[in-house]
Structures are given as structure tokens and as C-alpha cells.
């Protein structure tokens, strides 16, 4: 994930946290170190909040953990678990952040802040999505967690942001399909490549991604390479119908001319039923 996207994600997470939890304390006490002797719960909590304000995430984690240790049954401890999770997240300690958020959910499943805990888990997975050249296990976990937020809290602020990120995750997964398809195509394994490219245009979750025009063009390439001219013409017609201004359509048009394959008009494509199939409609 790009640094800019990560910065935006963290800004959104912080804004939602502030809105969801509200003002947990009326004051902040600046201290240089966390004291582990017994202290009033509000003072301990405010110490952690002060460290958060200064971006001192490890100290904030320690203070919030102390709140939970010394005052485990207080409302402050409940708040402290989420603040500990968020402090871990800000320190890029994703696994401890997920563990803390999951502990909150386990202890307080019906709490009004539970939606944020689910959302934070999803964000921790989302921020670890790697480039399409790597294993996509993290991407799958991010998708599952984001969908969980939408399913459980469909009308929430968290769900609105999760839906936007789900589209980005699907784009990532479609990009992985494209990478594998190109790999097969460069090695003349055309049928394997076709299966990957068709998945991009036929999977409803991928049809809204940025990879569809290229997938259609690559299908034209693959079908021409194996002599399936009708299928190549059909993919070219679908590409021209849906993305007439795309550079990929321009490349397809040039390729068809180079191979002396006639372009099929939209009217003829309709007559043949090529534009009535699921992936032949406007995406």
C-alpha cells in the first residue's frame, strides 16, 4: 500500500475513533513515564491519552494496559482496551492491535464501540495488503474482515468506509489474476491465460475494477493465438461497446487489423447475441 493511502486510512481511522468513543476524559496529565504502582484509574487513563497526543505509542500501550490490569472491571478498562488497540495500530504493530480489538469484542460484544473494534481489525489487515506479485492471503483476510463490518453494521460510518476499501481489495485480487494470466500468455499457455482473463470479466466482483479493459484485450490476443477468431471478434466487440475510448480498445483495433480480422459492428454483435450475456453488458 502506498504511503499516501496509508496516511488517508489512518486519518479516517482516527476520525472514526474520536467520533465513536467520544470524550473519554476531561483532562490530560503530562508525565514522563508510566508508574506501575496503584493509581487512580482516571489518572492512569489520562496518562495513556497524553502519550497518544504526543505520538508516543509504546508508552501509550503500556499505560492503557496498566489501566486494564489495575482496574479490570471499570468502564475505563473497557475504553483502554480499544485505545491500546489503536496505539498498536499507529505503531504499525498490526498483530497486537488485532489481538486487543478481538479481546474487546470477546469481552464486550454488545458494546456501542464494538463496531469500531471490528473496523480496526479490518484496517489492520487492509494496510498489510502487498503488491500483486506476492501471495494474496492478507488480501483475502482483509476482504473477509471488511465484509464482516458491512454485514454486521450496514448503516454505520465504518461500513461506508469499508465498502470503499472492498472495491480496492477486489481491484487487487483482479490484478493478481491479470498478472498470472500475463505470465501464462508470455509462455504460450493460452488456455490457462484465457481462464484467468475470463475470471476478471465474468466475476461480478471484478467487473467494476480497472482491469476489465485489459482483460478483454488480452482475451483477443489469446483467442487469435489459438485460432479462435469468432471468440476474438466477440471480445473485441464487447471491449469496443463498453470501453470505446480505452487505450486497450485502440490496441485491440490495431491488432485485429494486423491479423486481417474483421471488426464486428455493434449492430452485428447484438444480432449474434454477444452483448446480451452477463459480461457483454455495460460494466
C-alpha positions as CSV (number, residue, x, y, z in Angstrom):
1,X,0.0,0.0,0.0
2,X,1.3,3.5,-0.9
3,X,2.3,5.8,2.0
4,X,-0.3,8.3,0.8
5,X,-3.1,5.7,1.0
6,X,-1.9,4.5,4.4
7,X,-1.9,8.2,5.7
8,X,-5.5,8.6,4.5
9,X,-6.6,5.3,6.0
10,X,-5.1,6.3,9.4
11,X,-6.7,9.7,9.3
12,X,-10.1,8.1,8.7
13,X,-9.5,5.6,11.5
14,X,-8.6,8.3,13.9
15,X,-11.6,10.4,13.0
16,X,-13.9,7.5,13.4
17,X,-12.3,6.5,16.7
18,X,-12.8,10.1,18.0
19,X,-16.4,10.1,16.9
20,X,-17.2,6.6,18.2
21,X,-15.7,6.9,21.6
22,X,-16.3,10.5,22.3
23,X,-14.5,12.4,25.1
24,X,-13.3,9.7,27.5
25,X,-11.7,12.2,29.9
26,X,-11.9,15.9,30.7
27,X,-8.2,16.5,31.2
28,X,-4.7,15.3,30.2
29,X,-1.8,14.9,32.6
30,X,1.7,15.0,31.1
31,X,4.1,12.6,32.7
32,X,7.4,11.3,31.6
33,X,6.9,7.7,32.5
34,X,4.2,5.2,33.4
35,X,4.1,4.4,37.1
36,X,3.3,0.9,37.9
37,X,2.2,1.4,41.5
38,X,-1.6,1.6,42.2
39,X,-3.0,4.8,40.9
40,X,-6.5,6.3,40.4
41,X,-7.9,4.9,37.2
42,X,-8.6,8.3,35.6
43,X,-5.0,9.4,36.2
44,X,-3.7,6.2,34.5
45,X,-6.1,6.5,31.6
46,X,-5.2,10.2,31.1
47,X,-1.5,9.3,31.1
48,X,-2.1,7.0,28.2
49,X,-4.2,9.6,26.4
50,X,-1.4,12.1,26.9
51,X,1.2,9.7,25.4
52,X,-1.2,9.3,22.4
53,X,-1.5,13.0,21.9
54,X,2.3,13.1,21.6
55,X,2.5,10.1,19.3
56,X,4.4,8.0,21.9
57,X,2.6,4.8,21.1
58,X,4.6,2.2,23.1
59,X,4.2,4.3,26.3
60,X,0.5,4.8,25.5
61,X,0.1,1.0,25.1
62,X,1.8,0.4,28.5
63,X,-0.4,3.0,30.2
64,X,-3.6,1.5,28.8
65,X,-2.5,-2.0,29.7
66,X,-1.9,-0.8,33.3
67,X,-5.5,0.6,33.4
68,X,-6.8,-2.8,32.5
69,X,-4.5,-4.6,34.9
70,X,-5.2,-2.4,37.9
71,X,-9.0,-1.7,37.3
72,X,-10.2,-4.6,35.2
73,X,-13.9,-4.2,35.9
74,X,-14.2,-0.4,35.4
75,X,-15.6,1.4,32.3
76,X,-12.1,2.9,31.9
77,X,-10.6,-0.5,31.3
78,X,-13.2,-1.1,28.6
79,X,-12.1,2.1,26.9
80,X,-8.4,1.4,27.5
81,X,-8.6,-1.9,25.5
82,X,-9.7,-0.1,22.4
83,X,-7.1,2.7,22.9
84,X,-4.4,0.1,23.4
85,X,-5.5,-1.5,20.1
86,X,-5.4,1.9,18.3
87,X,-2.0,2.7,19.7
88,X,-0.6,-0.6,18.5
89,X,-2.1,0.2,15.1
90,X,-0.5,3.6,14.9
91,X,2.9,1.9,15.8
92,X,2.4,-0.5,12.9
93,X,2.0,-3.4,15.3
94,X,-0.8,-5.0,13.5
95,X,-1.0,-8.4,15.2
96,X,-1.1,-6.9,18.7
97,X,-3.7,-4.4,17.5
98,X,-5.9,-7.2,16.2
99,X,-5.5,-9.2,19.4
100,X,-6.5,-6.2,21.5
101,X,-9.5,-5.5,19.3
102,X,-10.6,-9.1,19.3
103,X,-10.3,-9.1,23.1
104,X,-12.6,-6.1,23.3
105,X,-15.1,-7.9,21.1
106,X,-14.9,-11.1,23.2
107,X,-15.4,-9.2,26.5
108,X,-17.9,-6.6,25.3
109,X,-19.7,-7.9,22.1
110,X,-22.7,-5.7,22.6
111,X,-20.9,-2.5,23.4
112,X,-21.5,0.6,21.3
113,X,-17.8,0.7,20.4
114,X,-17.8,-2.9,19.1
115,X,-18.3,-1.7,15.5
116,X,-15.0,0.2,15.8
117,X,-13.2,-2.8,17.0
118,X,-14.4,-4.8,14.0
119,X,-13.4,-1.9,11.7
120,X,-9.9,-1.6,13.3
121,X,-9.3,-5.4,12.7
122,X,-10.3,-4.9,9.0
123,X,-8.0,-1.9,8.7
124,X,-5.0,-3.8,10.2
125,X,-5.5,-6.5,7.5
126,X,-6.1,-3.9,4.8
127,X,-2.9,-1.9,5.4
128,X,-0.8,-5.1,5.1
129,X,-2.0,-5.8,1.5
130,X,1.1,-6.2,-0.6
131,X,1.7,-5.8,-4.3
132,X,0.0,-8.2,-6.7
133,X,3.3,-10.1,-7.2
134,X,3.0,-11.6,-3.7
135,X,0.8,-14.1,-2.0
136,X,-2.7,-12.7,-1.6
137,X,-3.6,-14.3,1.8
138,X,-3.6,-11.0,3.5
139,X,-5.8,-9.6,0.8
140,X,-8.3,-12.4,1.4
141,X,-8.3,-11.8,5.1
142,X,-8.8,-8.0,4.6
143,X,-11.7,-8.7,2.3
144,X,-13.3,-11.1,4.9
145,X,-12.9,-8.6,7.7
146,X,-14.2,-5.7,5.6
147,X,-17.2,-7.7,4.5
148,X,-17.8,-8.6,8.2
149,X,-18.0,-4.9,9.1
150,X,-20.5,-4.2,6.3
151,X,-22.6,-7.3,7.2
152,X,-22.8,-6.5,10.9
153,X,-23.1,-2.7,10.8
154,X,-24.5,-1.9,7.3
155,X,-25.7,1.6,8.2
156,X,-22.6,2.7,10.1
157,X,-19.8,5.1,9.2
158,X,-17.5,2.1,9.4
159,X,-19.5,0.2,6.7
160,X,-19.4,3.2,4.4
161,X,-15.6,3.3,4.5
162,X,-15.3,-0.5,4.4
163,X,-17.3,-0.6,1.1
164,X,-14.8,1.8,-0.5
165,X,-11.9,-0.4,0.6
166,X,-13.7,-3.6,-0.6
167,X,-13.6,-2.1,-4.1
168,X,-9.9,-1.6,-3.7
169,X,-9.4,-5.1,-2.5
170,X,-11.3,-6.6,-5.4
171,X,-9.1,-4.5,-7.7
172,X,-6.1,-6.0,-6.0
173,X,-7.4,-9.5,-6.5
174,X,-8.3,-8.9,-10.1
175,X,-4.8,-7.5,-10.6
176,X,-3.4,-10.8,-9.3
177,X,-5.5,-12.7,-11.9
178,X,-4.2,-10.4,-14.6
179,X,-0.6,-11.0,-13.5
180,X,-1.0,-14.7,-13.6
181,X,-2.8,-14.5,-17.0
182,X,0.0,-12.4,-18.5
183,X,2.6,-14.9,-17.2
184,X,0.8,-17.8,-19.0
185,X,0.3,-15.7,-22.1
186,X,4.1,-14.9,-22.4
187,X,4.8,-18.6,-22.2
188,X,2.2,-19.6,-24.9
189,X,0.0,-21.3,-22.3
190,X,-3.0,-19.7,-23.9
191,X,-5.8,-21.8,-22.4
192,X,-4.5,-21.2,-18.9
193,X,-4.3,-17.5,-19.6
194,X,-7.8,-17.4,-21.0
195,X,-9.2,-18.9,-17.8
196,X,-7.6,-16.1,-15.8
197,X,-8.7,-13.3,-18.1
198,X,-12.2,-14.6,-18.3
199,X,-12.4,-14.7,-14.5
200,X,-11.7,-11.0,-14.5
201,X,-14.6,-10.2,-16.9
202,X,-17.1,-12.8,-15.6
203,X,-16.7,-12.4,-11.8
204,X,-19.2,-9.8,-10.7
205,X,-16.9,-8.5,-8.0
206,X,-14.2,-7.9,-10.6
207,X,-16.3,-6.3,-13.3
208,X,-16.1,-2.9,-11.6
209,X,-12.3,-2.9,-11.4
210,X,-9.8,-1.1,-13.5
211,X,-8.5,-4.4,-15.1
212,X,-11.5,-5.3,-17.2
213,X,-10.5,-3.4,-20.4
214,X,-7.0,-5.0,-20.4
215,X,-8.6,-8.4,-19.7
216,X,-10.8,-8.1,-22.8
217,X,-7.8,-7.1,-24.9
218,X,-5.7,-10.0,-23.6
219,X,-8.5,-12.4,-24.4
220,X,-8.4,-11.1,-28.0
221,X,-4.7,-11.8,-28.1
222,X,-5.1,-15.3,-26.7
223,X,-8.0,-16.3,-28.9
224,X,-6.2,-15.1,-32.0
225,X,-3.1,-17.0,-31.0
226,X,-5.1,-20.3,-30.8
227,X,-7.2,-19.6,-34.0
228,X,-10.5,-18.9,-32.2
229,X,-11.4,-16.0,-34.4
230,X,-15.1,-15.8,-33.5
231,X,-14.2,-15.5,-29.8
232,X,-11.6,-12.9,-30.5
233,X,-14.2,-10.9,-32.5
234,X,-16.7,-11.2,-29.7
235,X,-14.2,-10.0,-27.1
236,X,-13.2,-7.1,-29.3
237,X,-16.9,-6.1,-29.8
238,X,-17.6,-6.2,-26.1
239,X,-14.5,-4.1,-25.4
240,X,-15.5,-1.6,-28.1
241,X,-19.1,-1.4,-26.8
242,X,-18.1,-0.9,-23.1
243,X,-14.8,1.0,-23.4
244,X,-14.7,2.7,-26.8
245,X,-12.3,5.4,-25.6
246,X,-9.9,3.0,-23.8
247,X,-6.3,2.7,-25.0
248,X,-6.8,-1.1,-24.8
249,X,-9.5,-0.9,-27.4
250,X,-7.2,1.1,-29.6
251,X,-4.6,-1.7,-29.2
252,X,-7.2,-4.3,-30.0
253,X,-8.3,-2.5,-33.1
254,X,-4.7,-2.3,-34.3
255,X,-4.1,-6.0,-33.5
256,X,-7.3,-7.0,-35.4
257,X,-6.1,-5.0,-38.5
258,X,-2.6,-6.5,-38.2
259,X,-4.1,-10.0,-38.2
260,X,-6.6,-9.2,-41.0
261,X,-9.5,-10.0,-38.8
262,X,-12.7,-8.1,-39.5
263,X,-14.1,-5.9,-36.7
264,X,-17.8,-6.7,-35.9
265,X,-20.1,-3.8,-35.6
266,X,-22.2,-3.2,-32.5
267,X,-25.4,-3.9,-34.5
268,X,-24.0,-7.3,-35.7
269,X,-22.7,-8.1,-32.2
270,X,-26.2,-7.5,-30.9
271,X,-27.7,-9.7,-33.6
272,X,-25.4,-12.5,-32.7
273,X,-26.3,-12.1,-29.0
274,X,-22.8,-11.2,-28.0
275,X,-23.9,-8.1,-26.0
276,X,-26.7,-9.8,-24.1
277,X,-24.5,-12.0,-21.9
278,X,-23.6,-11.1,-18.4
279,X,-20.2,-9.8,-19.3
280,X,-21.4,-8.3,-22.6
281,X,-23.4,-5.6,-20.9
282,X,-22.0,-2.2,-19.9
283,X,-19.9,-2.8,-16.8
